[in-house]
């Protein structure tokens, strides 16, 4: 049993509220990890046993345990010490950020701090930082997200936790955008899809986005789209290993339509899924939707 447990890649994600734990879980899910959010610490040993019983179907696991667990969370260190005594191997990833950054994020999201829902956000942050001090000292990896973009966080987590047997070293970002807002300055490749039939002119589709299934069905039903996608995916499949061979660490592919809400979003999502199937860490960003909000 002990040997089987040690075959697990077991990552415990914790840290300060607002430091990026939710985004990190999404990244690890894209990397093939089985993720569980807010698991009570007392259930961690039993959960590990269930992973063993999966007979190798689950061998990359990420758990989030944080202050939301309230009284249960106080027993986390006790549980970890018990696991260590059995020879169980795990890694703690601790996410943090500056007080200024965390306050700003709470204000932007209009969330209350879980420790002091009726009090000052800053007081809650400082109390939480104090309570997590011992756990931070036990962390194997610490990431300060104060100045990281979502793409930079994805790249850093990918470098730390991607299985090199199944994931390539180059991080890929696929960005959809609207030409009326300008081409992204960080794009390595910019693909113009304004020639495709536009859902904006279909009354029932105009209020939707490329994330919605009816828009996706409309965009991909045309023969011109199908021919274009075949050629584009062939190009992407050819280019990716060439960039890896050249030593490129990050590739940004930008897909643009007029407003950045329909065609570019649907196609960017499709391309991102295709690239993930090739074993790359992929971040997707829809700038036209952000600018529309």
C-alpha positions in Angstrom: 0.0 0.0 0.0 2.8 2.4 0.9 4.5 1.9 -2.5 1.3 2.5 -4.3 0.7 5.7 -2.4 4.1 7.0 -3.3 3.2 6.4 -7.0 0.7 9.2 -6.6 1.6 12.8 -7.6 -0.3 14.4 -4.7 -0.4 18.2 -4.6 -2.0 20.1 -1.7 -3.0 23.7 -2.8 -3.4 26.2 0.0 -2.7 29.8 0.7 -4.3 33.2 1.1 -7.8 33.9 0.0 -7.7 35.8 -3.3 -4.2 34.6 -4.2 -5.3 32.5 -7.1 -6.1 29.0 -5.8 -9.2 28.7 -8.1 -7.2 29.6 -11.2 -4.5 27.2 -10.1 -7.0 24.3 -9.8 -8.2 25.0 -13.4 -4.6 24.9 -14.6 -3.9 21.6 -12.9 -7.2 20.2 -14.3 -5.9 21.1 -17.8 -2.7 19.3 -16.9 -4.7 16.1 -16.2 -4.9 16.3 -12.4 -8.0 15.0 -10.6 -8.9 18.1 -8.5 -11.0 18.4 -5.4 -11.8 21.8 -3.9 -12.2 22.5 -0.1 -11.8 18.9 1.1 -11.9 18.6 4.9 -8.4 17.5 6.0 -9.7 14.5 8.0 -10.8 13.0 4.7 -7.4 13.3 2.9 -6.1 9.8 4.0 -9.4 8.1 3.0 -9.3 10.0 -0.3 -5.8 8.8 -1.0 -6.9 5.2 -0.4 -9.7 5.7 -3.0 -7.1 6.9 -5.5 -5.1 3.7 -4.9 -8.2 1.6 -5.5 -8.7 3.3 -8.9 -5.9 0.9 -10.1 -3.8 3.7 -11.7 -6.8 5.6 -13.3 -6.1 8.4 -10.8 -2.4 9.1 -10.3 -2.2 12.9 -10.4 -4.3 14.6 -7.7 -4.6 18.2 -6.5 -6.6 19.1 -3.3 -7.5 22.6 -2.1 -7.6 23.0 1.6 -7.9 26.5 2.9 -9.5 28.8 5.5 -13.0 28.1 4.2 -12.8 24.8 6.0 -13.2 26.7 9.2 -12.7 24.5 12.2 -11.8 21.5 10.0 -8.9 23.4 8.6 -7.2 23.7 12.0 -6.5 19.9 11.9 -4.6 20.0 8.5 -1.1 20.0 9.9 -2.0 17.2 12.3 -3.3 15.1 9.3 -0.2 15.9 7.3 2.1 14.8 10.1 0.2 11.5 10.4 0.6 11.0 6.6 4.3 11.6 6.8 4.6 9.0 9.5 3.2 6.4 7.1 5.7 7.4 4.4 3.1 9.1 2.2 4.6 11.6 -0.3 2.9 14.9 -1.1 3.8 18.5 -2.1 2.3 21.7 -0.7 1.8 24.6 -3.1 1.3 27.8 -1.1 -0.2 30.8 -3.0 0.2 34.3 -1.6 0.1 38.0 -2.6 0.7 41.3 -1.1 -1.9 42.9 1.1 -2.4 45.7 -1.4 -3.0 43.2 -4.2 -5.4 41.1 -2.2 -7.4 44.1 -1.0 -7.7 45.3 -4.7 -8.9 41.8 -5.8 -11.5 41.6 -3.1 -12.8 45.1 -4.0 -12.9 44.2 -7.7 -14.8 41.0 -7.1 -17.0 42.6 -4.3 -16.4 39.6 -2.1 -16.1 39.6 1.6 -13.2 38.0 3.4 -14.1 34.5 4.7 -12.5 35.2 8.1 -14.2 38.5 8.7 -17.3 38.7 6.4 -18.6 41.7 8.4 -15.3 43.4 9.0 -12.4 45.0 7.2 -10.9 43.1 4.3 -7.4 44.1 5.3 -8.0 42.8 8.9 -9.2 39.5 7.5 -6.1 39.2 5.2 -3.8 39.9 8.1 -5.5 37.4 10.4 -5.5 34.8 7.7 -1.8 35.4 7.0 -1.0 34.9 10.7 -3.0 31.6 10.9 -1.3 30.2 7.8 2.2 31.1 8.9 3.1 27.5 10.1 1.6 25.9 7.0 3.6 28.3 4.8 6.7 27.2 6.5 6.0 23.6 5.5 5.3 24.5 1.9 7.4 22.9 -0.8 6.5 25.5 -3.4 5.5 29.1 -2.8 4.1 31.3 -5.6 3.6 35.1 -5.1 0.9 36.0 -7.6 1.0 39.8 -6.9 2.4 40.7 -10.3 1.5 37.6 -12.3 -1.0 37.6 -15.1 -3.2 34.6 -15.6 -1.0 33.4 -18.4 2.2 33.8 -16.4 0.6 31.9 -13.5 -0.4 29.1 -15.9 3.1 29.0 -17.3 4.7 28.8 -13.9 2.4 26.1 -12.6 2.9 24.2 -15.8 6.6 24.2 -15.4 6.3 23.0 -11.8 3.7 20.3 -12.1 3.2 19.3 -15.8 4.1 15.6 -16.4 6.9 15.9 -18.9 6.0 12.5 -20.3 2.7 13.8 -21.5 3.1 17.6 -21.6 5.5 19.7 -23.7 7.7 22.4 -22.2 6.3 25.3 -24.3 3.3 27.1 -22.9 0.7 28.1 -25.5 -1.8 31.0 -25.2 -4.8 31.3 -27.5 -6.3 34.7 -27.6 -9.5 35.8 -29.3 -9.9 39.5 -30.0 -11.8 42.1 -32.0 -10.0 44.0 -34.8 -11.9 47.1 -33.8 -10.0 47.0 -30.5 -6.6 46.4 -32.2 -4.4 43.3 -32.7 -2.8 42.0 -29.4 0.7 43.3 -29.0 2.0 40.0 -27.6 0.7 37.9 -30.5 3.2 35.6 -32.3 0.6 34.5 -34.8 -2.5 36.5 -35.8 -5.2 34.8 -37.7 -8.0 36.9 -39.3 -11.4 35.0 -39.4 -13.5 38.0 -40.5 -14.2 36.2 -43.8 -16.4 33.6 -42.1 -20.2 34.0 -41.9 -21.0 36.3 -39.0 -23.5 35.3 -36.3 -23.8 38.9 -35.3 -26.3 39.4 -38.1 -28.5 36.5 -36.9 -31.0 38.1 -34.5 -31.2 35.1 -32.1 -27.4 34.7 -32.0 -26.3 38.4 -31.7 -26.7 38.6 -27.9 -24.7 35.3 -27.4 -21.0 34.7 -27.6 -18.7 32.0 -29.1 -18.8 30.2 -25.8 -22.5 29.4 -26.4 -23.4 26.2 -28.3 -25.8 27.8 -30.8 -23.1 30.2 -32.0 -20.6 27.4 -32.2 -23.0 25.3 -34.3 -23.6 28.3 -36.7 -19.9 29.1 -37.1 -18.8 25.5 -37.8 -21.7 24.4 -40.0 -20.4 26.2 -43.1 -18.2 24.3 -45.6 -15.8 27.3 -45.7 -15.2 27.1 -42.0 -14.6 23.3 -42.2 -12.0 23.7 -45.0 -10.4 26.6 -43.1 -10.2 24.7 -39.9 -8.6 21.7 -41.6 -5.9 23.9 -43.1 -5.4 25.9 -39.9 -5.1 22.8 -37.7 -2.6 21.3 -40.1 -0.5 24.5 -39.9 -0.7 24.6 -36.1 0.2 20.9 -35.8 3.3 21.5 -38.1 4.4 24.7 -36.3 4.2 23.6 -32.6 7.1 21.0 -32.7 9.2 23.5 -34.8 8.8 26.2 -32.1 9.7 23.6 -29.4 12.8 22.5 -31.4 13.8 26.2 -31.7 13.6 26.5 -27.9 10.6 28.8 -27.7 9.1 28.9 -24.2 5.8 30.6 -24.9 3.7 30.9 -28.1 0.7 33.3 -28.4 -1.8 32.6 -31.1 -4.4 35.4 -31.7 -7.7 34.8 -33.5 -9.5 37.9 -34.6 -12.9 38.8 -35.9 -14.7 42.1 -36.1 -15.9 42.5 -32.5 -14.2 39.6 -30.8 -17.4 38.0 -29.5 -18.6 35.3 -31.8 -16.4 33.8 -34.6 -13.0 34.3 -33.0 -14.1 33.0 -29.6 -15.6 29.8 -31.0 -12.5 29.1 -33.1 -10.1 30.0 -30.4 -11.7 27.5 -28.1 -11.6 24.8 -30.7 -7.9 25.4 -31.5 -7.1 25.4 -27.8 -8.7 22.0 -27.3 -6.8 20.7 -30.3 -3.4 22.0 -28.9 -4.1 20.4 -25.5 -4.6 17.1 -27.3 -1.0 17.5 -28.6 0.2 17.6 -25.0 0.7 21.3 -24.5 -0.3 23.5 -21.6 -2.8 26.0 -23.0 -4.3 29.2 -21.7 -7.3 30.7 -23.4 -8.2 34.4 -23.1 -11.1 36.2 -24.8 -10.2 39.8 -24.9 -13.1 40.9 -26.9 -15.5 39.7 -24.2 -13.5 41.4 -21.5 -13.6 44.7 -23.4 -17.3 44.4 -24.0 -18.1 44.1 -20.3 
